[in-house]
Amino acid sequence: MKTNNTSCFLSFMGLSLATSPFIITLLTLYLLAEFMTELGKASEEIFRPERLPILNFPDLDSNKL
């Protein structure tokens, strides 16, 4: 019966050690997704139309004969 308790303890310890990388990976992916979302919002603010210069294009139709 003593070997059963030892194997049970070892399986619980192995499971707890194997779980922590998955939790760290999930937290890292969540933080990366949040960072990418904020970066996308910041780039939208940079390229907002009212902050871009007005480009004057020549009227090519009036130059034709």
N, C-alpha and C positions, 0 to 999 in steps of 0.2 A: 504494500500500500504506500510505502514511502517513495518508491520510484514514481508512482502516479502523481504525487504532489509535486515532486521535482520537475517532472515533464510538464505538468500544468503550469508551474511557475515559469519555466523556460519558454513555453509557448506564449504566455502573457507578456513576458519581457520582449520576446522577439516581435510580437505584434505591436507593442508600444513603440519599439525602436523603428519599425518599418512604417508606422503611421506618421511620424514627425516629418519625414521628407515630403510626403503628400500634402500635409498641411502647409508647409513652407512654400511648396510649389503653387498651391492654390492662392495663398496670400500674395505671392510675387506676381502671378498672372492678374489678380485683381488690381494690384497697384499699377502694373504696366498698362492695363486697360484704362484706368482712371487718368494716367499720365498722357496716354495717346488721345483721349477725349479732350483733355484740357489743351493739349497742343493743337488739336484741330480747331477748337474754339478760338484760340489765339491767332491762328493763321487766317481764320475768317475775319477777325477784326482788322488784321493788317490789310487785307485785300477788299475791304468794304468799299463800295463804289464812290461814296462821297469823299473818301480820302485819296482816291487815285486822281492823277492829273487828267485833264480833258485833252484828248488828242484831236487835233484839227486835220481832217483828211481833205485833200484837194478834190474838187468836184470834177471828175473826169468826163462827164457827159457834156459840159459846156465847152470844153476844149476841142471837141470833135467838129470837123467841118462837114 
